[in-house]
Amino acid sequence: MEALIGLSLKRGKTMNKEDRKMLVMKAMQEPKTPGVFLITCTANGNLYIGTSMTTEKAYNRHVSELKFGNHNCQKMQEDWNRYGEASFQIETLAKVPEDRIPDFSILKKMENELYQKYIDNGFSVEKLLQ
């Protein structure tokens, strides 16, 4: 899996002013794509589906929470702890069409449709709390 976080900090370390400035500028330049994403643990096939108004930031947030051991989805945290970062893939399943004004209700509808599609095809899927 490609590195999702440009700078990582060890616990107890503080970020210097230049690093903070670089992260802020990087965040401002990132595309803001509302959509539905899927995180897959390739070691056991577990799937985790979520939505975000900015999928790129959501990816970074999930990886960061997993690395620090405080993700809100206990099952995914257990998989991360057991199999490690190399066993996880993140992909965007659906994006809000550019001609539609994105709002969270559209995203939740898209998420529920994709969730049901995976369930109907026999997959075990966890929804991520947002």
SULDAPE-V698079 format. One line per field, one symbol per residue. burial: b if it has 16 or more other C-alpha atoms within 10 Angstrom, else e. Layout:
# SULDAPE-V698079
burial = ???
This chain:
# SULDAPE-V698079
burial = eeebeeeeeeeeeeeeeeeeeeeeeeeeeeeebbbbbbbbbeeeebbbbbbbbebbbbbeebbbebbeeebeeeebbebbeeeebebbebebbbbbeeeeebeeeebbebbbebbeeeeeeeeebbebee
